[in-house]
Amino acid sequence: MMQAPQYAIPPQAGVPTHKPLTTEPLPPVPAGVLSAASAQPQASGSPGLNTQVVASLGLFLRAQYDRSKQERVSSGIEEKMIRAKYARALEYEPAKKAQIAALFDASYEPPYMPVIETKCRALEDWVMDVYFQAGQRPFDVQNTPDPMVSQEVQDLVRMNYKEVIARQIVQEQVMPRADGGRGSLDPNTLDALIEEAMQAKAKMIEAEIKRTAKEMTEKFSITVEDRLAEGGWYQALRELVHDICTYPAAFMAGPEERMVTRRKRVFDQQLGRYVTKHSDAPGEKFRRVSPINVYPLVGGKTCRDGMIERTQYNPMDIQAMKGVQGFNDAEISAVLGEIESGALREWTAIDSRIANLDNKSSNSMYMGDNVDALIYWGQAPGKLLIEWGMNAKTQVITDPTRWYRVYAIQIGNHTIMARLNPNPDGRVNYFKASFIQDPDKFWNISLPDVLWPHQVTANAVIRACGFNVGIASGPIIEQDIDRIPDRGPLHALKRFFSTGSQMANGRAMNFYTVQLITGPLRDFYEFIMTLADYDSGVPRMAHGGQGPGGGVTNTASSMSMFLSTSARGVKAVIEHIDRGITEPSVEAEAYYILDNDESISQPPGELKIIAKGSSALIAKEQSAIRLKELLAETNNPVDMQIITADGRKHLLRDAMKALPIDLDKVLPEERQIIEQMTGAPMAAGLMEPQNGGGPGMPSAALSMAGDRMGGQDFSLFGGGA
């Protein structure tokens, strides 16, 4: 049964259960940080609160955030994120737009070609199509090669084998009597024969134990999938696909334990009908984290190295934190008292620019009662944690000179919560992936970064095309106003009057024609788009365009080969999602369930999560064809004896997953139904061995002499035809 949470969690907080742990020592705290913290004046607060130390811990966290923010700005990452957001909104940056206006005219509206937006959207659709296939989950929970199966399960499997072998020995060894019955077998002899047969089938028994372990793990994987769906994991994954196609990194947070209102239909005895009931229950949640709000600690390469997330709470969220383990009630009260002042906001230069791109007014930044909070995952000196009060109830900090991995929430100058990292292995509940991975970088290269030169050049070419078409659409006229003062527009049959002496000085009006060069510009634009295909790994054919010329994709097979080659870049992106987000987040959820829910059936041994996104890049039509061929090729007596009716059922189930049918109605899961349909008895998942056949071999009726009495082999080749 799920353990009751030790706190109530507001919707945005997502605070995991605190578990004291022994941490490894980290590098010593810089002397300047502690000395600056101890030099701060005491702040006002409730009696008995060491406000000076609280301010010291808050100053330490504030310094970490300020350094991270400065590092992110100076590294140019914020400009890249803003640039990508402008590109996907099909808008010029203000500085670039001002330059174009100075070159042309203030009223000129320059066109913007959707090079980056089209490629990003095509990549999103491609990734979504791979990851979210009907009837398929993008991960699998498996055992390690040698699972540690409990002794109870091993004994049960061996007992089933022993019973099957005993019946077989009795049937083969005991001769029939004259009265129609059978004789008996000495118990010691029977035990010896059973033991000998068990030793001979040791490998088969071990294989059956592993198969049983696999079934237990598969049952557990269904539980994990259900909890992930309830916790918003799939929704978060859908949302971060946009981020990985746009920003230098995409992030997911979870599992975060929260109080969730659940709806359930129950039968009311008094009313005599079903009614809807709502109840609050603990549950884990996953969410997408905007890269705009992520600040890695200086020098960090992964989320585990430390990071800060900037988020928002409303007054009700903060109020609900009072009395929660690990939170400081006095600091929470101080925050509530400062909300109306509007000072509890973390203004950054990127905020107003993001607001404009999100179609929000700049005034919205100053409206509302929400406050900004900094969620800190990193390290802190034990001295500050002890003085803050972390040891008030339990002894968790044993050495003030050591550094500890902590999880804290900072609002303004107030540290409202500080805990040790609840994960004994030191990981944080944040997961990251990028379009192009570099193990030495936290922020990597995004698709807009790759296509930015193509975007700039394409915009310049299309502006030149428009300008050339406009200026070449009619002649440029030179007119001598001394000789022809008429300033009216030209039109057909219009006449100008001049004298011979005037004409002797030269022509009174000249006409100039500008050459139309849109053809070469178009060819150059096509060249840019071809480079964009190669450099991005997202070909035009993936979003409705035509393939390269020269007859490369004139046939179905050549087109298939072209798309398969082009998919390598997309496969790398999906591989990054698999390894960076899917596998670690599902693993975190699996072990969260194992550690907190006693009602589930425990899978055997260690588990490993296998992401299946990259393997799903094989065309679904091709895989369906191959599966259909496999079903046809194995539809013979020899193969059916190997794969059994149960294996045939699983092949059919995989073949029918893409069809809009109810598989449970067509392919029954219950073994008893399969036995009734096939006539093949199954004990513990195995067919009963007969005549020396091992598990998995179909049974056959025997005559009094021990010969086969029926079956396909007998009817075809025996004398019973």
Summary of the structure (lengths in Angstrom):
residues: 721
radius of gyration: 36.6
end to end distance: 60.8
largest distance: 147.9
contacts: 2022
relative contact order: 0.14
helix: 48%
strand: 15%
